[in-house]
Amino acid sequence: MTTILPCGQADIPDIADLERRVIALPWGGRQLFAAFSDARYAFYKAVFCGDDPLGAKKAVFRGDDPLGAKKAVFRGDDPAGARKNALAGYILAEHVLDETNISSIAVEPALWGLGIGTALLGHVIGSERARGAVRILLEVEAQNAAALKLYQSAGFQNIAVRPDYYGRGRDGLIFEKTL
């Protein structure tokens, strides 16, 4: 089963490795370590917890989060060949007064489409709503269709464009969700 947990400092190297592989402008280890020691930031990770003795080679879903996403339960050999408690994905959120900025979110590529990103995003939306945040902001590359679908399905609205933010012809889109 995939569970959402707070990250520890020992998770930073795995997070930095995942970022290098899947994010257009990764933070890098030093920036992640600095953010980890800053009280404004919250890191959460999705991890695999245990194996199913049935050994079936498929993912099934159960449970609900604030977005209505399903939690992934992996039976036997999962799609990524993940080991117990392996990092499946993470999200980094920054608290600024009554707002939250999602600075980064990433999921292991072999696990895309299994609801892990949705579960991470839903966890942050729920925890930030409980903390008293009134809105959440994030920025995404305009060509990232999967991320756009995730954010729009979670109720985020596009409020601005950053032309060429990711390089020539690669705009960044700013999204907002009012809580």
PyMOL commands that set and color helices and strands:
alter all, ss='L'
color gray80, all
select helices_A, chain A and resi 9-22+29-36+109-111+116-131+145-153
alter helices_A, ss='H'
color red, helices_A
select strands_A, chain A and resi 2-6+41-48+58-62+71-75+87-96+99-107+135-141+157-162+172-178
alter strands_A, ss='S'
color yellow, strands_A
deselect
rebuild
show_as cartoon
